[in-house]
């Protein structure tokens, strides 16, 4: 019997963040019509900046937007590790997976990246509805019939759920057994002025916390601080300045300079580190979950958004094969599940290494960093060198 050469013509994407917009761009470039719904009333991303490692840049190149990101970001090749007081421990020379002329990392402000992706998707013809979400859907032998919260109805070949870590579609498909798990620590972020000689990404390993600086442009960077926060507390914005300064006291070098130059009116972003580990498969019927909706993890490898972008690229590649929707989703899982789980496992291990409050354990960890061979890729990059 001949293979069913199914032509995907129309897809609904739920979620207008990085994963959703990249999915829309990828599908549109393959000739698929895309409707996208985003529950927020406008394109207002949360956060300060975002790191795009080499595998993310490679995927963004596949989507045709890498050059736009590089034009507005700051590129580096090195990670340098330090003691909390600023004593140098180790330098990693990262892999240039996007090409020999493209540095291994790019960092951009989140609002700038959101604008690039939204403008690109709109130029390609995506139909975006802000302030709207999926109200209901019914599967038929011809597709999936959807009713939106604004009353609109439409038929699609399938739905992509890229709604983030608290995905309503995940709860509808798989119940409430896969809610985000708090991992015991949180991340503080704040913008700062970049010193001219900070042309790499430094990480300072302290006791019970670690801090880093991410260059964003010729004049700006942002500080990140990872701290243990037992009980998953919520801190009002009015408290964050004093709390962050207190948590930065053990740090010297560039981190100490940022701490001493902070102002009470700085916009300090505080984010608990959470994880979602949805077992395979990430789909039911004609609905597929991607990105944080299926495999959210910590920020310690800068791979959260990268995995969502790779999801988008793989899905758009599979659409070209003209498989049935079930077969396409099965192949998607074959290409994505183990890779994303590896990143989650490795990210969790790095997070645990950075949050130890035992001074002896931290001293041993830092000595191990110091004794490593310098200017070699970070360990996980060997896996990511392979395309997803």
C-alpha positions as CSV (number, residue, x, y, z in Angstrom):
1,X,0.0,0.0,0.0
2,X,1.4,3.4,-0.9
3,X,2.4,5.8,1.9
4,X,-0.1,8.4,2.8
5,X,1.4,11.6,1.3
6,X,-0.4,14.0,3.6
7,X,-0.2,17.7,2.9
8,X,-0.2,19.9,6.0
9,X,-1.9,23.2,5.0
10,X,-2.9,25.0,8.2
11,X,-1.7,24.8,11.8
12,X,-2.6,26.6,15.0
13,X,0.2,27.7,17.3
14,X,-0.8,28.4,21.0
15,X,1.7,30.8,22.6
16,X,3.6,33.8,21.2
17,X,6.9,33.4,23.0
18,X,10.2,32.3,21.5
19,X,9.1,28.8,20.8
20,X,5.7,29.7,19.3
21,X,7.0,32.4,17.1
22,X,9.9,30.3,15.8
23,X,7.5,27.5,15.1
24,X,5.3,29.9,13.1
25,X,8.3,31.1,11.2
26,X,9.5,27.6,10.4
27,X,6.1,26.4,9.2
28,X,5.4,29.5,7.2
29,X,8.7,29.1,5.3
30,X,7.5,25.6,4.4
31,X,4.3,26.9,2.9
32,X,2.0,26.2,5.8
33,X,-0.6,28.7,6.8
34,X,-0.3,29.6,10.5
35,X,-2.7,31.1,13.0
36,X,-1.1,32.0,16.4
37,X,-3.0,32.9,19.6
38,X,-1.3,34.5,22.6
39,X,-3.2,35.1,25.8
40,X,-1.2,38.3,26.6
41,X,-2.7,41.4,25.1
42,X,0.5,42.4,23.4
43,X,4.1,41.3,22.7
44,X,5.6,42.0,26.1
45,X,8.3,39.4,27.0
46,X,9.4,39.1,30.6
47,X,13.0,39.1,31.7
48,X,16.2,41.1,30.9
49,X,18.3,39.4,28.4
50,X,18.8,36.0,26.8
51,X,21.8,34.0,25.8
52,X,21.8,32.3,22.4
53,X,24.4,29.5,22.4
54,X,25.9,28.0,19.2
55,X,23.2,25.4,18.7
56,X,20.5,28.0,19.1
57,X,22.3,30.2,16.5
58,X,22.5,27.3,14.1
59,X,18.7,26.7,14.5
60,X,18.0,30.4,14.1
61,X,20.0,30.4,10.9
62,X,17.8,27.5,9.7
63,X,14.8,29.8,10.4
64,X,16.4,32.7,8.5
65,X,16.8,35.1,11.5
66,X,20.3,34.5,12.9
67,X,21.8,37.5,11.1
68,X,19.2,39.8,12.6
69,X,20.0,38.5,16.1
70,X,23.7,38.9,15.6
71,X,23.3,42.4,14.4
72,X,21.7,43.6,17.6
73,X,23.5,41.3,20.1
74,X,26.9,40.8,21.6
75,X,29.0,37.8,20.6
76,X,31.6,35.9,22.7
77,X,33.5,32.7,22.5
78,X,34.7,32.2,26.1
79,X,33.3,31.4,29.5
80,X,35.7,32.2,32.4
81,X,35.2,30.8,35.8
82,X,36.3,32.6,39.0
83,X,36.2,32.2,42.8
84,X,33.7,34.5,44.4
85,X,36.4,37.0,45.2
86,X,37.5,37.2,41.6
87,X,40.4,34.7,41.5
88,X,40.5,33.1,38.0
89,X,39.9,29.3,37.9
90,X,39.3,28.2,34.4
91,X,38.5,29.3,30.8
92,X,36.3,27.4,28.4
93,X,36.7,28.0,24.7
94,X,33.2,27.2,23.3
95,X,32.4,25.5,20.0
96,X,31.3,27.5,17.0
97,X,28.5,25.2,15.9
98,X,26.8,27.8,13.7
99,X,29.9,28.2,11.5
100,X,33.6,29.1,11.7
101,X,32.9,32.8,11.3
102,X,30.1,32.9,13.9
103,X,31.1,33.3,17.6
104,X,29.9,30.6,20.0
105,X,27.4,32.8,21.9
106,X,25.2,35.7,21.2
107,X,23.2,37.6,23.8
108,X,20.3,40.0,23.2
109,X,17.8,41.9,25.2
110,X,14.5,39.9,25.3
111,X,12.3,42.7,24.0
112,X,14.7,43.1,21.0
113,X,14.5,39.3,20.2
114,X,10.7,39.3,20.6
115,X,10.5,42.1,18.1
116,X,12.7,40.3,15.6
117,X,10.6,37.1,15.8
118,X,7.3,38.9,15.7
119,X,8.2,41.1,12.7
120,X,9.6,38.1,10.8
121,X,6.5,36.0,11.5
122,X,4.2,38.9,10.4
123,X,6.2,39.6,7.3
124,X,5.7,35.9,6.3
125,X,2.0,36.1,6.8
126,X,1.2,34.7,10.3
127,X,-2.3,35.5,11.6
128,X,-1.8,36.6,15.2
129,X,-4.5,37.2,17.7
130,X,-3.3,38.7,21.0
131,X,-5.5,38.4,24.1
132,X,-6.9,35.2,22.8
133,X,-6.5,31.5,23.8
134,X,-7.9,28.1,22.9
135,X,-11.4,27.6,24.4
136,X,-12.2,24.1,23.1
137,X,-11.3,21.7,20.3
138,X,-12.7,18.5,18.8
139,X,-10.8,16.1,16.6
140,X,-12.3,14.6,13.5
141,X,-11.0,12.4,10.7
142,X,-10.4,15.6,8.7
143,X,-8.5,17.6,11.3
144,X,-9.1,19.4,14.5
145,X,-11.9,21.9,15.0
146,X,-11.0,24.7,17.4
147,X,-13.1,27.3,19.1
148,X,-11.1,30.3,20.5
149,X,-11.9,32.4,23.5
150,X,-13.0,35.3,21.2
151,X,-15.6,33.0,19.6
152,X,-13.8,32.4,16.4
153,X,-13.7,28.9,15.0
154,X,-11.4,27.1,12.6
155,X,-10.2,23.8,11.3
156,X,-6.5,22.9,11.5
157,X,-4.3,19.9,10.7
158,X,-2.8,20.0,14.2
159,X,-2.1,22.3,17.1
160,X,1.3,23.2,18.6
161,X,1.2,24.1,22.2
162,X,4.1,26.5,23.1
163,X,2.4,28.2,26.0
164,X,5.3,28.0,28.5
165,X,5.9,26.3,31.8
166,X,2.2,26.6,33.0
167,X,0.7,25.4,29.8
168,X,-3.1,25.0,29.9
169,X,-2.9,22.6,27.0
170,X,-0.6,20.3,29.0
171,X,-3.1,20.2,31.9
172,X,-5.9,19.5,29.5
173,X,-4.1,16.7,27.7
174,X,-2.2,15.1,30.6
175,X,-3.8,16.3,33.8
176,X,-2.2,18.1,36.7
177,X,0.5,15.5,37.5
178,X,3.2,17.4,35.6
179,X,3.0,20.9,37.1
180,X,6.4,22.8,37.5
181,X,8.7,21.5,40.2
182,X,10.6,24.1,42.2
183,X,14.2,23.1,42.4
184,X,15.1,25.0,45.6
185,X,16.9,28.0,44.0
186,X,16.1,31.1,42.1
187,X,17.7,33.6,39.7
188,X,18.0,37.3,40.2
189,X,18.8,39.5,37.1
190,X,19.5,43.2,36.7
191,X,20.9,45.4,33.9
192,X,24.2,47.2,34.3
193,X,26.9,49.0,32.4
194,X,29.4,46.8,30.6
195,X,33.1,47.6,31.2
196,X,34.9,47.8,27.8
197,X,37.3,44.9,28.6
198,X,34.4,42.5,29.5
199,X,34.3,40.6,26.2
200,X,33.6,37.2,27.6
201,X,31.0,35.6,29.9
202,X,32.3,35.3,33.5
203,X,30.8,33.1,36.2
204,X,31.8,33.5,39.9
205,X,31.3,30.4,42.0
206,X,30.6,31.2,45.7
207,X,29.3,29.4,48.7
208,X,25.5,28.7,48.3
209,X,25.3,30.9,45.2
210,X,26.9,31.7,41.9
211,X,26.9,35.0,39.9
212,X,27.5,35.8,36.3
213,X,27.7,38.7,33.8
214,X,26.2,38.6,30.3
215,X,27.3,41.3,27.8
216,X,24.3,42.5,25.7
217,X,25.7,45.4,23.7
218,X,28.7,47.7,23.5
219,X,27.5,49.5,26.7
220,X,25.2,47.1,28.5
221,X,25.2,43.7,30.2
222,X,23.1,42.0,32.9
223,X,24.0,40.4,36.1
224,X,22.6,37.1,37.1
225,X,22.7,35.6,40.6
226,X,21.6,32.1,41.5
227,X,20.7,31.6,45.2
228,X,19.1,29.0,47.4
229,X,15.7,30.2,48.4
230,X,14.1,27.5,50.6
231,X,10.3,27.3,50.5
232,X,10.0,29.1,47.1
233,X,9.3,32.6,48.7
234,X,7.8,35.5,46.7
235,X,9.6,38.8,47.1
236,X,7.8,42.1,46.4
237,X,9.6,44.3,44.0
238,X,10.1,46.9,46.7
239,X,12.3,44.4,48.7
240,X,14.4,43.1,45.9
241,X,17.1,45.8,45.9
242,X,18.1,45.3,49.5
243,X,17.8,41.5,49.2
244,X,20.0,41.3,46.1
245,X,22.6,43.5,47.6
246,X,22.7,41.3,50.7
247,X,23.1,38.2,48.6
248,X,25.9,39.7,46.6
249,X,28.1,40.5,49.6
250,X,30.5,37.6,49.2
251,X,31.4,38.6,45.7
252,X,34.3,40.8,44.5
253,X,35.6,41.8,41.1
254,X,33.1,42.8,38.5
255,X,30.2,41.4,40.5
256,X,31.2,43.6,43.5
257,X,31.3,46.7,41.2
258,X,27.8,46.0,39.9
259,X,26.5,45.5,43.4
260,X,28.0,48.8,44.6
261,X,26.6,50.7,41.6
262,X,23.0,49.3,41.8
263,X,20.2,51.8,42.5
264,X,17.0,51.2,44.4
265,X,14.9,52.0,41.3
266,X,16.7,49.3,39.1
267,X,14.3,46.8,37.6
268,X,15.3,43.6,39.4
269,X,13.8,40.4,37.9
270,X,13.4,37.5,40.3
271,X,12.6,34.0,38.9
272,X,12.2,30.7,40.8
273,X,14.0,27.9,39.0
274,X,11.4,25.2,38.0
275,X,11.4,22.1,35.9
276,X,8.7,20.3,33.8
277,X,9.5,16.7,32.9
278,X,6.7,15.5,30.7
279,X,7.3,11.8,29.7
280,X,7.2,10.8,26.1
281,X,5.1,11.3,24.1
282,X,4.4,15.0,24.3
283,X,1.3,14.7,22.1
284,X,-2.2,13.3,22.1
285,X,-4.1,13.1,18.9
286,X,-3.4,16.2,16.9
287,X,-2.0,18.3,19.7
288,X,1.8,18.5,20.2
289,X,3.5,20.3,23.1
290,X,7.0,21.8,22.6
291,X,9.4,24.0,24.6
292,X,8.8,24.7,28.3
293,X,5.3,23.2,28.1
294,X,7.0,19.8,27.7
295,X,10.6,20.1,28.9
296,X,11.3,23.2,31.0
297,X,14.6,23.3,32.9
298,X,16.9,25.6,34.7
299,X,19.0,28.3,33.1
300,X,22.4,27.0,33.9
301,X,23.4,25.9,30.4
302,X,21.5,28.7,28.6
303,X,19.6,26.0,26.7
304,X,15.9,26.5,27.6
305,X,15.1,28.7,24.6
306,X,17.6,26.9,22.5
307,X,15.7,23.6,22.9
308,X,12.4,25.3,22.0
309,X,14.0,26.8,18.8
310,X,15.3,23.4,17.9
311,X,11.8,21.9,18.4
312,X,10.5,24.5,15.9
313,X,13.2,23.6,13.3
314,X,12.6,19.8,13.6
315,X,8.9,20.2,13.4
316,X,9.1,22.4,10.3
317,X,11.5,19.9,8.7
318,X,9.2,17.0,9.3
319,X,6.2,18.8,7.8
320,X,8.1,18.6,4.4
321,X,8.0,14.8,4.6
322,X,4.3,14.7,4.1
323,X,3.7,12.1,6.8
324,X,0.5,11.5,8.5
325,X,0.2,13.6,11.6
326,X,0.6,10.6,14.0
327,X,3.7,9.5,12.1
328,X,5.1,13.0,12.1
329,X,4.7,13.4,15.8
330,X,6.3,10.0,16.5
331,X,9.3,11.0,14.4
332,X,9.4,14.3,16.3
333,X,9.7,12.5,19.6
334,X,12.4,10.2,18.3
335,X,14.5,13.2,17.4
336,X,13.7,15.4,20.4
337,X,13.0,13.5,23.6
338,X,16.5,12.1,24.5
339,X,18.2,15.3,23.5
340,X,15.9,17.5,25.7
341,X,16.1,15.0,28.6
342,X,20.0,15.1,28.4
343,X,19.9,18.9,28.6
344,X,17.5,18.8,31.6
345,X,19.7,16.2,33.4
346,X,22.9,18.1,32.8
347,X,21.3,21.5,33.7
348,X,20.1,20.1,37.0
349,X,23.6,18.7,37.8
350,X,25.2,22.1,37.1
351,X,22.6,23.8,39.2
352,X,23.2,21.5,42.1
353,X,27.0,22.1,41.8
354,X,26.4,25.8,42.1
355,X,24.1,25.8,45.1
356,X,26.1,23.9,47.6
357,X,26.4,25.7,51.0
358,X,29.2,23.5,52.3
359,X,32.5,25.5,52.1
360,X,34.6,22.4,51.8
361,X,32.5,21.0,49.0
362,X,32.6,24.4,47.2
363,X,36.4,24.5,47.7
364,X,36.8,21.0,46.1
365,X,34.5,22.0,43.2
366,X,36.5,25.1,42.5
367,X,39.8,23.3,42.7
368,X,38.5,20.8,40.2
369,X,37.7,23.7,37.9
370,X,41.2,25.1,38.3
371,X,42.8,21.7,37.4
372,X,40.8,21.2,34.2
373,X,42.5,21.7,30.8
374,X,41.9,25.2,29.6
375,X,40.3,26.4,26.4
376,X,38.4,23.2,25.7
377,X,34.6,23.1,25.0
378,X,32.3,22.8,27.9
379,X,31.3,19.1,28.3
380,X,27.7,19.2,27.0
381,X,28.7,21.0,23.8
382,X,30.0,17.7,22.3
383,X,26.4,16.3,22.3
384,X,25.0,19.6,20.9
385,X,27.5,19.5,18.1
386,X,25.2,17.0,16.4
387,X,22.2,18.4,14.8
388,X,18.9,17.5,16.5
